């Protein structure tokens, strides 16, 4: 097939009162800054044809996708498997509090980041097992450019897969709120074209190559 692009976006910024907390499947919407990020991406993507837009079932992903889809009057397909990692008993807790209350578990997490499960939660390996089959199905059925509005953990798992990296390295990948990653697919090959582009960077032109 001809070259197609997968635009992999992290949802916009959430309520700043949750900074420093574990936010996995806590269902938060966007802050005003997050909505602005989505509007900026709507403008950046306005001249790019998208065959379909996917998002997770979490509000912050749905709102980001709907803002981008709104001007082009395009439907958004909600994929429950794209929701963020389930952090179990740590959901909504301050990170520093988790370090104190779950000191031994926190140590274990640091030793085995890919496979460690918080109490009643998922590991990143579990997340990969949930996300990657759906992502591969999207790749297998590409009929043009697509947009996926994902989450920090979801995107990192996909990018590790695309780069052939182990999940132990996933936090080496930066995923800021509202950032865009671009993957190209052609002749059965998936290639990372750009990563962690922010909408405020006005020199970014998505219709041209961003790397050599």
Secondary structure, 3 states (H helix, E strand, C coil): CCCEEEEEEECCCECHHHCCECCCCCCCCECHHHHHHHHHHHHHCCCCCCCEEEECCCHHHHHHHHHHHHCCCCCEEECHHHCCCCCHHHCCCEHHHHHHHCHHHHHHHHHCCCCCCCCCCCCHHHHHHHHHHHHHHHHHCCCCCEEEEECHHHHHHHHHHHHCCCHHHHHHCCCCCCCEEEEEEECCEEEEEEEEECCCCCCCCCCCCCCC
